[in-house]
Amino acid sequence: MRCADCGHKLALHGAKEGKYQYYTCSHYSNVKKHYKTACSRHGIRRDVIEAIVLAKIQEVLKYACEDKEAFIAKVQEITQRESQDAIKLKLSELSKLERRIANWTIS
């Protein structure tokens, strides 16, 4: 998970068992060690995160059960888009590497 404000990872804190576990911004946690400016002190309890994730999973499952065809089409669309994006990225990387090889062999 990432901080909504600064994008750094959230770190889990608190007792290993029990309700007093919470996530805070790791950027804030590391301010004394690495950073001159920091994210503000904010966090969210683990049980709240778990409830949100469970609700989203239930929402997706309900949608998938109620309208299977639309769900399948949506998953296929997302998968195809992600595949096309990955191909574009790999082609871009390949092009950069080919240019580097060409420059290296010319030198």
N, C-alpha and C positions, 0 to 999 in steps of 0.2 A: 504494500500500500504506500501511497505517496501523499505528502502534505499538499493540501489544496492551495496554500498560499505560495510556497517556494519550490515545490516539486521534489524535495528531498524525501528519503525513505522515512517511514514511521517506525519507531522502535517500541517494542513491548516492554513494559515495566510492571513491577508489582510482584506480589506473592505468586509462587508457582501454582498454588491451588487457591480457590476462593474468588470472591467477587471483586477484589481490588486490583485487577489487572487493567492496564490502560495503555494506549498508544500515544506517543508524543513525537513531535518532529525531531528527527535526529540532528538536523541543522542547529536547532536550539540546544540540544543536549551537548553538542560538540563545540559550542561557541568559545569556551576557554581554551580548547586545544588547537583549533584550526582556523577559526573565522573571526574577522574583525566586526562584521555585522551579523546579526542573527535574526532568525525568524522569531516571532513572539511565542511566549509560553502558552501553548494550547494543546489539548489532547482530547481523546475520546475513549470511553470505556470499552473494553473488549466485548462485554455482553451486548452493548449497543451495536457494535459492528456485526456481531454474529446474528443479531435479530434482523438487521438491514439485509445482510446477505441471504438469510433464510427467506425473507419476504420476497426478494428478487427472484430466487430460485423457484419459489412457489408460483410467482407471477408468470415466469417463463413456462413452467410445466402446465399451468392452466391454459395458457395460450396455445401450447403445443397440442394439448388434448382436445381443445374446443375446435381448432381449425388446423388440422394436420397438414392439409395441402398448402396453406399460406405459410405455415411454419417451415415446411420443407423448402418451399421456394425462397423464403428469406434466408435460411441457412445456406442454400446453394448460392444465392446472390452474394452473400458476405464472403463465403469461401472463394468464389471466383474473383471477387475484387481483391481479396488479400493475396491470392495467387498472382494476379496481374501486377500488383504492387511489388511483390517479391521478385518477380521476373524483371521488372523495370530496374529495381535496385541492383540486381545481379548483373544486368546488361551494362549499367552505368559503371559498376566496379570493374567489369571486364574491359570496358573501353578505356578507363583510366590506366589499368595495368598494361594494356596493349600500347598506349602512348608512352608509358614509362619504359617498356621494353624497346620500343622504337628509338626513343631518345638515348637509351643506354647503348644500343648497338651502333648508333651514329657517332657517339663520342669516342 
